[in-house]
């Protein structure tokens, strides 16, 4: 059964893409043209943000 909603919001993905300098690719050609390296960097950044968020709550 497929998941209907993503874990990250589109807003967060776009924010991270802007920070990493790949938003132009997303805007002009879509997420399918983002390199796997850039996607990996986006995941690492998302994990970093999530860990910071968890540590703030503690």
N, C-alpha and C positions, 0 to 999 in steps of 0.2 A: 504494500500500500504506500503510495507516494505521500510525501509530506506537502501539505498545502501552503504552509508559510515558512519563510526562511528564519534562520536563527538571528541573523543580523538584519536590521532595517535597511532599506535602500538609502535612507539619509546617512546612516553611519558608513555604509560602503562608499558612498560618494565623498563623504568627508575624508575618509582614509585615502581614497584614490587621489584627492586633491593634495593631501599632505605628501604623498609619495610621487606626485607628478605624473600620474597616469590618467587623470580625469579627461584630458583631451582625447585620448584614445577611446575611452568609454563613450564620451559624448558624440564623437564623430563616427565611430565604427561599431560600438557596442561592446558588451562584456566579453563576447567570444573572441575578440582580437587582443585581449590583454594577455601578455605572456604568462606562462606558468610560474616563472620566477617572480613576476610582479604580483601574481595572485598569492604566492607563498609569502611574499613580504607583507601583503595586506592581511593575511591570516595571522602572521606574527604580530603585527601592529594591533589587530583586534584582540588577541590574547593579552597583550601588554595592557591595553585599555581595560579589559575585563578584570585582570589581576589587580590593577590599581583601584578599580571600583570596589572589589571585594575587600581589599585592605583598608579602604576608607570606612567601611561598615563595621569592621572589627573594633 
